[in-house]
Amino acid sequence: MAPRILLFTQPNCLRCEVVKMFLEAREIAFEERDISDAQPRADLLDVYHGTSAPTVVIFTSAGTEVIEGFDPDRIDHCLAAA
């Protein structure tokens, strides 16, 4: 089973665009949530305890990993372990 990925972003965020390009280059599907909207922002803060964009949330059979910022090594590690 492929991991499910949520990507919390905000407009005019260069790091957010870099994460999107990184995932797209690897042909990894993700759901983007714009934290300039109230509900995605509340989810990021309350559910995933994230505080900034970009935040990548990776759901696997082993659990949920929350990665704030662009950390390609950590993203690759989590996806390889999935």
mmCIF file of the N, C-alpha and C atoms, coordinates in Angstrom:
data_MODEL
# 
_entry.id   MODEL 
# 
loop_
_atom_site.group_PDB 
_atom_site.id 
_atom_site.type_symbol 
_atom_site.label_atom_id 
_atom_site.label_alt_id 
_atom_site.label_comp_id 
_atom_site.label_asym_id 
_atom_site.label_entity_id 
_atom_site.label_seq_id 
_atom_site.pdbx_PDB_ins_code 
_atom_site.Cartn_x 
_atom_site.Cartn_y 
_atom_site.Cartn_z 
_atom_site.occupancy 
_atom_site.B_iso_or_equiv 
_atom_site.pdbx_formal_charge 
_atom_site.auth_seq_id 
_atom_site.auth_comp_id 
_atom_site.auth_asym_id 
_atom_site.auth_atom_id 
_atom_site.pdbx_PDB_model_num 
ATOM 1   N N  . MET A 1 1  ? 0.835  -1.186 0.000  1.00 0.00 ? 1  MET A N  1 
ATOM 2   C CA . MET A 1 1  ? 0.000  0.000  0.000  1.00 0.00 ? 1  MET A CA 1 
ATOM 3   C C  . MET A 1 1  ? 0.879  1.249  0.000  1.00 0.00 ? 1  MET A C  1 
ATOM 4   N N  . ALA A 1 2  ? 0.594  2.150  -0.922 1.00 0.00 ? 2  ALA A N  1 
ATOM 5   C CA . ALA A 1 2  ? 1.353  3.402  -1.009 1.00 0.00 ? 2  ALA A CA 1 
ATOM 6   C C  . ALA A 1 2  ? 0.974  4.310  0.152  1.00 0.00 ? 2  ALA A C  1 
ATOM 7   N N  . PRO A 1 3  ? 1.941  5.032  0.691  1.00 0.00 ? 3  PRO A N  1 
ATOM 8   C CA . PRO A 1 3  ? 1.616  5.956  1.779  1.00 0.00 ? 3  PRO A CA 1 
ATOM 9   C C  . PRO A 1 3  ? 0.750  7.107  1.290  1.00 0.00 ? 3  PRO A C  1 
ATOM 10  N N  . ARG A 1 4  ? -0.078 7.616  2.176  1.00 0.00 ? 4  ARG A N  1 
ATOM 11  C CA . ARG A 1 4  ? -0.879 8.805  1.887  1.00 0.00 ? 4  ARG A CA 1 
ATOM 12  C C  . ARG A 1 4  ? -0.083 10.005 2.380  1.00 0.00 ? 4  ARG A C  1 
ATOM 13  N N  . ILE A 1 5  ? -0.059 11.062 1.570  1.00 0.00 ? 5  ILE A N  1 
ATOM 14  C CA . ILE A 1 5  ? 0.731  12.235 1.921  1.00 0.00 ? 5  ILE A CA 1 
ATOM 15  C C  . ILE A 1 5  ? -0.134 13.483 1.852  1.00 0.00 ? 5  ILE A C  1 
ATOM 16  N N  . LEU A 1 6  ? -0.100 14.255 2.941  1.00 0.00 ? 6  LEU A N  1 
ATOM 17  C CA . LEU A 1 6  ? -0.701 15.584 2.971  1.00 0.00 ? 6  LEU A CA 1 
ATOM 18  C C  . LEU A 1 6  ? 0.432  16.593 2.950  1.00 0.00 ? 6  LEU A C  1 
ATOM 19  N N  . LEU A 1 7  ? 0.272  17.632 2.159  1.00 0.00 ? 7  LEU A N  1 
ATOM 20  C CA . LEU A 1 7  ? 1.264  18.693 2.102  1.00 0.00 ? 7  LEU A CA 1 
ATOM 21  C C  . LEU A 1 7  ? 0.567  20.007 2.425  1.00 0.00 ? 7  LEU A C  1 
ATOM 22  N N  . PHE A 1 8  ? 0.922  20.581 3.563  1.00 0.00 ? 8  PHE A N  1 
ATOM 23  C CA . PHE A 1 8  ? 0.364  21.868 3.974  1.00 0.00 ? 8  PHE A CA 1 
ATOM 24  C C  . PHE A 1 8  ? 1.266  22.967 3.422  1.00 0.00 ? 8  PHE A C  1 
ATOM 25  N N  . THR A 1 9  ? 0.665  23.869 2.644  1.00 0.00 ? 9  THR A N  1 
ATOM 26  C CA . THR A 1 9  ? 1.397  24.938 1.982  1.00 0.00 ? 9  THR A CA 1 
ATOM 27  C C  . THR A 1 9  ? 0.716  26.276 2.235  1.00 0.00 ? 9  THR A C  1 
ATOM 28  N N  . GLN A 1 10 ? 1.363  27.336 1.751  1.00 0.00 ? 10 GLN A N  1 
ATOM 29  C CA . GLN A 1 10 ? 0.754  28.664 1.768  1.00 0.00 ? 10 GLN A CA 1 
ATOM 30  C C  . GLN A 1 10 ? 1.179  29.387 0.491  1.00 0.00 ? 10 GLN A C  1 
ATOM 31  N N  . PRO A 1 11 ? 0.400  30.367 0.050  1.00 0.00 ? 11 PRO A N  1 
ATOM 32  C CA . PRO A 1 11 ? 0.734  31.097 -1.172 1.00 0.00 ? 11 PRO A CA 1 
ATOM 33  C C  . PRO A 1 11 ? 2.084  31.818 -1.059 1.00 0.00 ? 11 PRO A C  1 
ATOM 34  N N  . ASN A 1 12 ? 2.748  31.937 -2.193 1.00 0.00 ? 12 ASN A N  1 
ATOM 35  C CA . ASN A 1 12 ? 4.022  32.668 -2.291 1.00 0.00 ? 12 ASN A CA 1 
ATOM 36  C C  . ASN A 1 12 ? 5.113  32.097 -1.386 1.00 0.00 ? 12 ASN A C  1 
ATOM 37  N N  . CYS A 1 13 ? 5.097  30.792 -1.202 1.00 0.00 ? 13 CYS A N  1 
ATOM 38  C CA . CYS A 1 13 ? 6.077  30.116 -0.347 1.00 0.00 ? 13 CYS A CA 1 
ATOM 39  C C  . CYS A 1 13 ? 7.029  29.318 -1.233 1.00 0.00 ? 13 CYS A C  1 
ATOM 40  N N  . LEU A 1 14 ? 8.259  29.796 -1.347 1.00 0.00 ? 14 LEU A N  1 
ATOM 41  C CA . LEU A 1 14 ? 9.242  29.129 -2.200 1.00 0.00 ? 14 LEU A CA 1 
ATOM 42  C C  . LEU A 1 14 ? 9.539  27.714 -1.712 1.00 0.00 ? 14 LEU A C  1 
ATOM 43  N N  . ARG A 1 15 ? 9.693  27.541 -0.398 1.00 0.00 ? 15 ARG A N  1 
ATOM 44  C CA . ARG A 1 15 ? 9.977  26.198 0.134  1.00 0.00 ? 15 ARG A CA 1 
ATOM 45  C C  . ARG A 1 15 ? 8.828  25.240 -0.171 1.00 0.00 ? 15 ARG A C  1 
ATOM 46  N N  . CYS A 1 16 ? 7.591  25.751 -0.147 1.00 0.00 ? 16 CYS A N  1 
ATOM 47  C CA . CYS A 1 16 ? 6.424  24.920 -0.474 1.00 0.00 ? 16 CYS A CA 1 
ATOM 48  C C  . CYS A 1 16 ? 6.513  24.440 -1.913 1.00 0.00 ? 16 CYS A C  1 
ATOM 49  N N  . GLU A 1 17 ? 6.888  25.346 -2.817 1.00 0.00 ? 17 GLU A N  1 
ATOM 50  C CA . GLU A 1 17 ? 7.024  24.983 -4.231 1.00 0.00 ? 17 GLU A CA 1 
ATOM 51  C C  . GLU A 1 17 ? 8.127  23.949 -4.428 1.00 0.00 ? 17 GLU A C  1 
ATOM 52  N N  . VAL A 1 18 ? 9.209  24.082 -3.683 1.00 0.00 ? 18 VAL A N  1 
ATOM 53  C CA . VAL A 1 18 ? 10.321 23.127 -3.787 1.00 0.00 ? 18 VAL A CA 1 
ATOM 54  C C  . VAL A 1 18 ? 9.867  21.738 -3.343 1.00 0.00 ? 18 VAL A C  1 
ATOM 55  N N  . VAL A 1 19 ? 9.121  21.656 -2.256 1.00 0.00 ? 19 VAL A N  1 
ATOM 56  C CA . VAL A 1 19 ? 8.625  20.352 -1.793 1.00 0.00 ? 19 VAL A CA 1 
ATOM 57  C C  . VAL A 1 19 ? 7.700  19.747 -2.846 1.00 0.00 ? 19 VAL A C  1 
ATOM 58  N N  . LYS A 1 20 ? 6.808  20.545 -3.418 1.00 0.00 ? 20 LYS A N  1 
ATOM 59  C CA . LYS A 1 20 ? 5.911  20.041 -4.460 1.00 0.00 ? 20 LYS A CA 1 
ATOM 60  C C  . LYS A 1 20 ? 6.709  19.510 -5.650 1.00 0.00 ? 20 LYS A C  1 
ATOM 61  N N  . MET A 1 21 ? 7.714  20.245 -6.091 1.00 0.00 ? 21 MET A N  1 
ATOM 62  C CA . MET A 1 21 ? 8.542  19.795 -7.212 1.00 0.00 ? 21 MET A CA 1 
ATOM 63  C C  . MET A 1 21 ? 9.281  18.509 -6.860 1.00 0.00 ? 21 MET A C  1 
ATOM 64  N N  . PHE A 1 22 ? 9.763  18.419 -5.630 1.00 0.00 ? 22 PHE A N  1 
ATOM 65  C CA . PHE A 1 22 ? 10.469 17.221 -5.161 1.00 0.00 ? 22 PHE A CA 1 
ATOM 66  C C  . PHE A 1 22 ? 9.555  15.995 -5.241 1.00 0.00 ? 22 PHE A C  1 
ATOM 67  N N  . LEU A 1 23 ? 8.337  16.118 -4.721 1.00 0.00 ? 23 LEU A N  1 
ATOM 68  C CA . LEU A 1 23 ? 7.395  14.994 -4.731 1.00 0.00 ? 23 LEU A CA 1 
ATOM 69  C C  . LEU A 1 23 ? 6.953  14.659 -6.158 1.00 0.00 ? 23 LEU A C  1 
ATOM 70  N N  . GLU A 1 24 ? 6.664  15.676 -6.948 1.00 0.00 ? 24 GLU A N  1 
ATOM 71  C CA . GLU A 1 24 ? 6.239  15.451 -8.332 1.00 0.00 ? 24 GLU A CA 1 
ATOM 72  C C  . GLU A 1 24 ? 7.344  14.803 -9.160 1.00 0.00 ? 24 GLU A C  1 
ATOM 73  N N  . ALA A 1 25 ? 8.594  15.189 -8.945 1.00 0.00 ? 25 ALA A N  1 
ATOM 74  C CA . ALA A 1 25 ? 9.716  14.603 -9.678 1.00 0.00 ? 25 ALA A CA 1 
ATOM 75  C C  . ALA A 1 25 ? 9.866  13.118 -9.381 1.00 0.00 ? 25 ALA A C  1 
ATOM 76  N N  . ARG A 1 26 ? 9.445  12.717 -8.205 1.00 0.00 ? 26 ARG A N  1 
ATOM 77  C CA . ARG A 1 26 ? 9.498  11.307 -7.809 1.00 0.00 ? 26 ARG A CA 1 
ATOM 78  C C  . ARG A 1 26 ? 8.178  10.578 -8.086 1.00 0.00 ? 26 ARG A C  1 
ATOM 79  N N  . GLU A 1 27 ? 7.254  11.308 -8.729 1.00 0.00 ? 27 GLU A N  1 
ATOM 80  C CA . GLU A 1 27 ? 5.932  10.781 -9.073 1.00 0.00 ? 27 GLU A CA 1 
ATOM 81  C C  . GLU A 1 27 ? 5.206  10.253 -7.840 1.00 0.00 ? 27 GLU A C  1 
ATOM 82  N N  . ILE A 1 28 ? 5.287  11.030 -6.763 1.00 0.00 ? 28 ILE A N  1 
ATOM 83  C CA . ILE A 1 28 ? 4.632  10.698 -5.502 1.00 0.00 ? 28 ILE A CA 1 
ATOM 84  C C  . ILE A 1 28 ? 3.371  11.547 -5.388 1.00 0.00 ? 28 ILE A C  1 
ATOM 85  N N  . ALA A 1 29 ? 2.234  10.869 -5.293 1.00 0.00 ? 29 ALA A N  1 
ATOM 86  C CA . ALA A 1 29 ? 0.955  11.583 -5.178 1.00 0.00 ? 29 ALA A CA 1 
ATOM 87  C C  . ALA A 1 29 ? 0.829  12.206 -3.795 1.00 0.00 ? 29 ALA A C  1 
ATOM 88  N N  . PHE A 1 30 ? 0.233  13.390 -3.740 1.00 0.00 ? 30 PHE A N  1 
ATOM 89  C CA . PHE A 1 30 ? 0.015  14.060 -2.462 1.00 0.00 ? 30 PHE A CA 1 
ATOM 90  C C  . PHE A 1 30 ? -1.233 14.918 -2.551 1.00 0.00 ? 30 PHE A C  1 
ATOM 91  N N  . GLU A 1 31 ? -1.803 15.202 -1.398 1.00 0.00 ? 31 GLU A N  1 
ATOM 92  C CA . GLU A 1 31 ? -2.935 16.111 -1.297 1.00 0.00 ? 31 GLU A CA 1 
ATOM 93  C C  . GLU A 1 31 ? -2.408 17.418 -0.719 1.00 0.00 ? 31 GLU A C  1 
ATOM 94  N N  . GLU A 1 32 ? -2.663 18.515 -1.417 1.00 0.00 ? 32 GLU A N  1 
ATOM 95  C CA . GLU A 1 32 ? -2.191 19.817 -0.949 1.00 0.00 ? 32 GLU A CA 1 
ATOM 96  C C  . GLU A 1 32 ? -3.292 20.522 -0.168 1.00 0.00 ? 32 GLU A C  1 
ATOM 97  N N  . ARG A 1 33 ? -2.922 21.094 0.960  1.00 0.00 ? 33 ARG A N  1 
ATOM 98  C CA . ARG A 1 33 ? -3.837 21.872 1.796  1.00 0.00 ? 33 ARG A CA 1 
ATOM 99  C C  . ARG A 1 33 ? -3.242 23.252 2.013  1.00 0.00 ? 33 ARG A C  1 
ATOM 100 N N  . ASP A 1 34 ? -3.974 24.277 1.641  1.00 0.00 ? 34 ASP A N  1 
ATOM 101 C CA . ASP A 1 34 ? -3.520 25.666 1.736  1.00 0.00 ? 34 ASP A CA 1 
ATOM 102 C C  . ASP A 1 34 ? -3.877 26.219 3.117  1.00 0.00 ? 34 ASP A C  1 
ATOM 103 N N  . ILE A 1 35 ? -2.863 26.537 3.917  1.00 0.00 ? 35 ILE A N  1 
ATOM 104 C CA . ILE A 1 35 ? -3.127 26.996 5.286  1.00 0.00 ? 35 ILE A CA 1 
ATOM 105 C C  . ILE A 1 35 ? -3.568 28.454 5.359  1.00 0.00 ? 35 ILE A C  1 
ATOM 106 N N  . SER A 1 36 ? -3.719 29.108 4.204  1.00 0.00 ? 36 SER A N  1 
ATOM 107 C CA . SER A 1 36 ? -4.327 30.436 4.258  1.00 0.00 ? 36 SER A CA 1 
ATOM 108 C C  . SER A 1 36 ? -5.837 30.313 4.467  1.00 0.00 ? 36 SER A C  1 
ATOM 109 N N  . ASP A 1 37 ? -6.378 29.097 4.299  1.00 0.00 ? 37 ASP A N  1 
ATOM 110 C CA . ASP A 1 37 ? -7.774 28.804 4.631  1.00 0.00 ? 37 ASP A CA 1 
ATOM 111 C C  . ASP A 1 37 ? -7.848 28.334 6.082  1.00 0.00 ? 37 ASP A C  1 
ATOM 112 N N  . ALA A 1 38 ? -8.928 28.677 6.763  1.00 0.00 ? 38 ALA A N  1 
ATOM 113 C CA . ALA A 1 38 ? -9.049 28.422 8.202  1.00 0.00 ? 38 ALA A CA 1 
ATOM 114 C C  . ALA A 1 38 ? -8.997 26.936 8.574  1.00 0.00 ? 38 ALA A C  1 
ATOM 115 N N  . GLN A 1 39 ? -9.730 26.086 7.867  1.00 0.00 ? 39 GLN A N  1 
ATOM 116 C CA . GLN A 1 39 ? -9.787 24.676 8.273  1.00 0.00 ? 39 GLN A CA 1 
ATOM 117 C C  . GLN A 1 39 ? -8.453 23.947 8.109  1.00 0.00 ? 39 GLN A C  1 
ATOM 118 N N  . PRO A 1 40 ? -7.773 24.081 6.967  1.00 0.00 ? 40 PRO A N  1 
ATOM 119 C CA . PRO A 1 40 ? -6.453 23.446 6.874  1.00 0.00 ? 40 PRO A CA 1 
ATOM 120 C C  . PRO A 1 40 ? -5.462 23.975 7.918  1.00 0.00 ? 40 PRO A C  1 
ATOM 121 N N  . ARG A 1 41 ? -5.518 25.276 8.200  1.00 0.00 ? 41 ARG A N  1 
ATOM 122 C CA . ARG A 1 41 ? -4.628 25.848 9.218  1.00 0.00 ? 41 ARG A CA 1 
ATOM 123 C C  . ARG A 1 41 ? -4.931 25.245 10.589 1.00 0.00 ? 41 ARG A C  1 
ATOM 124 N N  . ALA A 1 42 ? -6.217 25.108 10.925 1.00 0.00 ? 42 ALA A N  1 
ATOM 125 C CA . ALA A 1 42 ? -6.614 24.505 12.205 1.00 0.00 ? 42 ALA A CA 1 
ATOM 126 C C  . ALA A 1 42 ? -6.165 23.048 12.269 1.00 0.00 ? 42 ALA A C  1 
ATOM 127 N N  . ASP A 1 43 ? -6.324 22.310 11.160 1.00 0.00 ? 43 ASP A N  1 
ATOM 128 C CA . ASP A 1 43 ? -5.873 20.915 11.133 1.00 0.00 ? 43 ASP A CA 1 
ATOM 129 C C  . ASP A 1 43 ? -4.371 20.823 11.365 1.00 0.00 ? 43 ASP A C  1 
ATOM 130 N N  . LEU A 1 44 ? -3.614 21.679 10.678 1.00 0.00 ? 44 LEU A N  1 
ATOM 131 C CA . LEU A 1 44 ? -2.163 21.664 10.837 1.00 0.00 ? 44 LEU A CA 1 
ATOM 132 C C  . LEU A 1 44 ? -1.777 21.892 12.299 1.00 0.00 ? 44 LEU A C  1 
ATOM 133 N N  . LEU A 1 45 ? -2.382 22.890 12.918 1.00 0.00 ? 45 LEU A N  1 
ATOM 134 C CA . LEU A 1 45 ? -2.035 23.226 14.305 1.00 0.00 ? 45 LEU A CA 1 
ATOM 135 C C  . LEU A 1 45 ? -2.550 22.204 15.309 1.00 0.00 ? 45 LEU A C  1 
ATOM 136 N N  . ASP A 1 46 ? -3.830 21.855 15.200 1.00 0.00 ? 46 ASP A N  1 
ATOM 137 C CA . ASP A 1 46 ? -4.479 21.036 16.232 1.00 0.00 ? 46 ASP A CA 1 
ATOM 138 C C  . ASP A 1 46 ? -4.269 19.533 16.066 1.00 0.00 ? 46 ASP A C  1 
ATOM 139 N N  . VAL A 1 47 ? -4.298 19.064 14.834 1.00 0.00 ? 47 VAL A N  1 
ATOM 140 C CA . VAL A 1 47 ? -4.201 17.623 14.598 1.00 0.00 ? 47 VAL A CA 1 
ATOM 141 C C  . VAL A 1 47 ? -2.746 17.167 14.469 1.00 0.00 ? 47 VAL A C  1 
ATOM 142 N N  . TYR A 1 48 ? -1.961 17.921 13.691 1.00 0.00 ? 48 TYR A N  1 
ATOM 143 C CA . TYR A 1 48 ? -0.592 17.481 13.394 1.00 0.00 ? 48 TYR A CA 1 
ATOM 144 C C  . TYR A 1 48 ? 0.469  18.259 14.158 1.00 0.00 ? 48 TYR A C  1 
ATOM 145 N N  . HIS A 1 49 ? 0.061  19.242 14.933 1.00 0.00 ? 49 HIS A N  1 
ATOM 146 C CA . HIS A 1 49 ? 0.957  20.035 15.778 1.00 0.00 ? 49 HIS A CA 1 
ATOM 147 C C  . HIS A 1 49 ? 2.074  20.698 14.975 1.00 0.00 ? 49 HIS A C  1 
ATOM 148 N N  . GLY A 1 50 ? 1.755  21.029 13.712 1.00 0.00 ? 50 GLY A N  1 
ATOM 149 C CA . GLY A 1 50 ? 2.693  21.759 12.877 1.00 0.00 ? 50 GLY A CA 1 
ATOM 150 C C  . GLY A 1 50 ? 2.488  23.246 13.066 1.00 0.00 ? 50 GLY A C  1 
ATOM 151 N N  . THR A 1 51 ? 3.529  24.003 12.783 1.00 0.00 ? 51 THR A N  1 
ATOM 152 C CA . THR A 1 51 ? 3.446  25.449 12.981 1.00 0.00 ? 51 THR A CA 1 
ATOM 153 C C  . THR A 1 51 ? 3.843  26.256 11.759 1.00 0.00 ? 51 THR A C  1 
ATOM 154 N N  . SER A 1 52 ? 4.280  25.585 10.695 1.00 0.00 ? 52 SER A N  1 
ATOM 155 C CA . SER A 1 52 ? 4.754  26.338 9.540  1.00 0.00 ? 52 SER A CA 1 
ATOM 156 C C  . SER A 1 52 ? 4.510  25.572 8.248  1.00 0.00 ? 52 SER A C  1 
ATOM 157 N N  . ALA A 1 53 ? 4.634  26.303 7.158  1.00 0.00 ? 53 ALA A N  1 
ATOM 158 C CA . ALA A 1 53 ? 4.549  25.686 5.846  1.00 0.00 ? 53 ALA A CA 1 
ATOM 159 C C  . ALA A 1 53 ? 5.939  25.756 5.209  1.00 0.00 ? 53 ALA A C  1 
ATOM 160 N N  . PRO A 1 54 ? 6.318  24.724 4.508  1.00 0.00 ? 54 PRO A N  1 
ATOM 161 C CA . PRO A 1 54 ? 5.570  23.513 4.250  1.00 0.00 ? 54 PRO A CA 1 
ATOM 162 C C  . PRO A 1 54 ? 5.665  22.527 5.404  1.00 0.00 ? 54 PRO A C  1 
ATOM 163 N N  . THR A 1 55 ? 4.621  21.757 5.559  1.00 0.00 ? 55 THR A N  1 
ATOM 164 C CA . THR A 1 55 ? 4.630  20.611 6.460  1.00 0.00 ? 55 THR A CA 1 
ATOM 165 C C  . THR A 1 55 ? 4.135  19.416 5.676  1.00 0.00 ? 55 THR A C  1 
ATOM 166 N N  . VAL A 1 56 ? 4.916  18.343 5.704  1.00 0.00 ? 56 VAL A N  1 
ATOM 167 C CA . VAL A 1 56 ? 4.573  17.106 5.015  1.00 0.00 ? 56 VAL A CA 1 
ATOM 168 C C  . VAL A 1 56 ? 4.121  16.107 6.071  1.00 0.00 ? 56 VAL A C  1 
ATOM 169 N N  . VAL A 1 57 ? 2.936  15.533 5.873  1.00 0.00 ? 57 VAL A N  1 
ATOM 170 C CA . VAL A 1 57 ? 2.427  14.508 6.776  1.00 0.00 ? 57 VAL A CA 1 
ATOM 171 C C  . VAL A 1 57 ? 2.348  13.216 5.964  1.00 0.00 ? 57 VAL A C  1 
ATOM 172 N N  . ILE A 1 58 ? 3.075  12.197 6.418  1.00 0.00 ? 58 ILE A N  1 
ATOM 173 C CA . ILE A 1 58 ? 3.132  10.928 5.712  1.00 0.00 ? 58 ILE A CA 1 
ATOM 174 C C  . ILE A 1 58 ? 2.459  9.866  6.573  1.00 0.00 ? 58 ILE A C  1 
ATOM 175 N N  . PHE A 1 59 ? 1.418  9.248  6.020  1.00 0.00 ? 59 PHE A N  1 
ATOM 176 C CA . PHE A 1 59 ? 0.688  8.176  6.703  1.00 0.00 ? 59 PHE A CA 1 
ATOM 177 C C  . PHE A 1 59 ? 1.132  6.839  6.119  1.00 0.00 ? 59 PHE A C  1 
ATOM 178 N N  . THR A 1 60 ? 1.651  5.958  6.957  1.00 0.00 ? 60 THR A N  1 
ATOM 179 C CA . THR A 1 60 ? 2.041  4.619  6.520  1.00 0.00 ? 60 THR A CA 1 
ATOM 180 C C  . THR A 1 60 ? 1.429  3.609  7.476  1.00 0.00 ? 60 THR A C  1 
ATOM 181 N N  . SER A 1 61 ? 1.607  2.357  7.160  1.00 0.00 ? 61 SER A N  1 
ATOM 182 C CA . SER A 1 61 ? 1.099  1.314  8.050  1.00 0.00 ? 61 SER A CA 1 
ATOM 183 C C  . SER A 1 61 ? 1.812  1.341  9.398  1.00 0.00 ? 61 SER A C  1 
ATOM 184 N N  . ALA A 1 62 ? 3.009  1.917  9.440  1.00 0.00 ? 62 ALA A N  1 
ATOM 185 C CA . ALA A 1 62 ? 3.770  2.006  10.688 1.00 0.00 ? 62 ALA A CA 1 
ATOM 186 C C  . ALA A 1 62 ? 3.378  3.201  11.538 1.00 0.00 ? 62 ALA A C  1 
ATOM 187 N N  . GLY A 1 63 ? 2.632  4.149  10.967 1.00 0.00 ? 63 GLY A N  1 
ATOM 188 C CA . GLY A 1 63 ? 2.226  5.320  11.731 1.00 0.00 ? 63 GLY A CA 1 
ATOM 189 C C  . GLY A 1 63 ? 2.241  6.579  10.884 1.00 0.00 ? 63 GLY A C  1 
ATOM 190 N N  . THR A 1 64 ? 2.261  7.711  11.570 1.00 0.00 ? 64 THR A N  1 
ATOM 191 C CA . THR A 1 64 ? 2.220  9.014  10.917 1.00 0.00 ? 64 THR A CA 1 
ATOM 192 C C  . THR A 1 64 ? 3.500  9.773  11.230 1.00 0.00 ? 64 THR A C  1 
ATOM 193 N N  . GLU A 1 65 ? 4.097  10.334 10.187 1.00 0.00 ? 65 GLU A N  1 
ATOM 194 C CA . GLU A 1 65 ? 5.317  11.134 10.342 1.00 0.00 ? 65 GLU A CA 1 
ATOM 195 C C  . GLU A 1 65 ? 5.009  12.559 9.904  1.00 0.00 ? 65 GLU A C  1 
ATOM 196 N N  . VAL A 1 66 ? 5.350  13.540 10.730 1.00 0.00 ? 66 VAL A N  1 
ATOM 197 C CA . VAL A 1 66 ? 5.140  14.952 10.419 1.00 0.00 ? 66 VAL A CA 1 
ATOM 198 C C  . VAL A 1 66 ? 6.508  15.601 10.228 1.00 0.00 ? 66 VAL A C  1 
ATOM 199 N N  . ILE A 1 67 ? 6.711  16.185 9.051  1.00 0.00 ? 67 ILE A N  1 
ATOM 200 C CA . ILE A 1 67 ? 7.993  16.793 8.714  1.00 0.00 ? 67 ILE A CA 1 
ATOM 201 C C  . ILE A 1 67 ? 7.754  18.258 8.378  1.00 0.00 ? 67 ILE A C  1 
ATOM 202 N N  . GLU A 1 68 ? 8.285  19.148 9.203  1.00 0.00 ? 68 GLU A N  1 
ATOM 203 C CA . GLU A 1 68 ? 8.159  20.583 8.936  1.00 0.00 ? 68 GLU A CA 1 
ATOM 204 C C  . GLU A 1 68 ? 9.358  21.036 8.112  1.00 0.00 ? 68 GLU A C  1 
ATOM 205 N N  . GLY A 1 69 ? 9.083  21.911 7.134  1.00 0.00 ? 69 GLY A N  1 
ATOM 206 C CA . GLY A 1 69 ? 10.146 22.396 6.266  1.00 0.00 ? 69 GLY A CA 1 
ATOM 207 C C  . GLY A 1 69 ? 10.464 21.388 5.174  1.00 0.00 ? 69 GLY A C  1 
ATOM 208 N N  . PHE A 1 70 ? 11.508 21.669 4.428  1.00 0.00 ? 70 PHE A N  1 
ATOM 209 C CA . PHE A 1 70 ? 11.928 20.784 3.347  1.00 0.00 ? 70 PHE A CA 1 
ATOM 210 C C  . PHE A 1 70 ? 13.123 19.982 3.821  1.00 0.00 ? 70 PHE A C  1 
ATOM 211 N N  . ASP A 1 71 ? 12.909 18.703 4.075  1.00 0.00 ? 71 ASP A N  1 
ATOM 212 C CA . ASP A 1 71 ? 13.946 17.790 4.532  1.00 0.00 ? 71 ASP A CA 1 
ATOM 213 C C  . ASP A 1 71 ? 13.925 16.571 3.610  1.00 0.00 ? 71 ASP A C  1 
ATOM 214 N N  . PRO A 1 72 ? 14.580 16.664 2.451  1.00 0.00 ? 72 PRO A N  1 
ATOM 215 C CA . PRO A 1 72 ? 14.484 15.586 1.468  1.00 0.00 ? 72 PRO A CA 1 
ATOM 216 C C  . PRO A 1 72 ? 14.984 14.240 1.976  1.00 0.00 ? 72 PRO A C  1 
ATOM 217 N N  . ASP A 1 73 ? 16.035 14.235 2.784  1.00 0.00 ? 73 ASP A N  1 
ATOM 218 C CA . ASP A 1 73 ? 16.542 12.965 3.313  1.00 0.00 ? 73 ASP A CA 1 
ATOM 219 C C  . ASP A 1 73 ? 15.509 12.289 4.207  1.00 0.00 ? 73 ASP A C  1 
ATOM 220 N N  . ARG A 1 74 ? 14.877 13.060 5.060  1.00 0.00 ? 74 ARG A N  1 
ATOM 221 C CA . ARG A 1 74 ? 13.866 12.502 5.959  1.00 0.00 ? 74 ARG A CA 1 
ATOM 222 C C  . ARG A 1 74 ? 12.634 12.029 5.187  1.00 0.00 ? 74 ARG A C  1 
ATOM 223 N N  . ILE A 1 75 ? 12.224 12.791 4.180  1.00 0.00 ? 75 ILE A N  1 
ATOM 224 C CA . ILE A 1 75 ? 11.089 12.376 3.356  1.00 0.00 ? 75 ILE A CA 1 
ATOM 225 C C  . ILE A 1 75 ? 11.413 11.066 2.665  1.00 0.00 ? 75 ILE A C  1 
ATOM 226 N N  . ASP A 1 76 ? 12.593 10.993 2.031  1.00 0.00 ? 76 ASP A N  1 
ATOM 227 C CA . ASP A 1 76 ? 12.999 9.760  1.357  1.00 0.00 ? 76 ASP A CA 1 
ATOM 228 C C  . ASP A 1 76 ? 13.049 8.592  2.322  1.00 0.00 ? 76 ASP A C  1 
ATOM 229 N N  . HIS A 1 77 ? 13.583 8.814  3.511  1.00 0.00 ? 77 HIS A N  1 
ATOM 230 C CA . HIS A 1 77 ? 13.690 7.744  4.510  1.00 0.00 ? 77 HIS A CA 1 
ATOM 231 C C  . HIS A 1 77 ? 12.300 7.235  4.894  1.00 0.00 ? 77 HIS A C  1 
ATOM 232 N N  . CYS A 1 78 ? 11.383 8.136  5.154  1.00 0.00 ? 78 CYS A N  1 
ATOM 233 C CA . CYS A 1 78 ? 10.026 7.732  5.539  1.00 0.00 ? 78 CYS A CA 1 
ATOM 234 C C  . CYS A 1 78 ? 9.318  6.974  4.419  1.00 0.00 ? 78 CYS A C  1 
ATOM 235 N N  . LEU A 1 79 ? 9.500  7.431  3.193  1.00 0.00 ? 79 LEU A N  1 
ATOM 236 C CA . LEU A 1 79 ? 8.852  6.763  2.067  1.00 0.00 ? 79 LEU A CA 1 
ATOM 237 C C  . LEU A 1 79 ? 9.494  5.407  1.773  1.00 0.00 ? 79 LEU A C  1 
ATOM 238 N N  . ALA A 1 80 ? 10.799 5.293  1.967  1.00 0.00 ? 80 ALA A N  1 
ATOM 239 C CA . ALA A 1 80 ? 11.484 4.020  1.739  1.00 0.00 ? 80 ALA A CA 1 
ATOM 240 C C  . ALA A 1 80 ? 11.063 2.980  2.773  1.00 0.00 ? 80 ALA A C  1 
ATOM 241 N N  . ALA A 1 81 ? 10.766 3.444  3.981  1.00 0.00 ? 81 ALA A N  1 
ATOM 242 C CA . ALA A 1 81 ? 10.367 2.537  5.066  1.00 0.00 ? 81 ALA A CA 1 
ATOM 243 C C  . ALA A 1 81 ? 8.909  2.126  4.951  1.00 0.00 ? 81 ALA A C  1 
ATOM 244 N N  . ALA A 1 82 ? 8.148  2.820  4.115  1.00 0.00 ? 82 ALA A N  1 
ATOM 245 C CA . ALA A 1 82 ? 6.700  2.552  3.989  1.00 0.00 ? 82 ALA A CA 1 
ATOM 246 C C  . ALA A 1 82 ? 6.418  1.229  3.304  1.00 0.00 ? 82 ALA A C  1 
# 
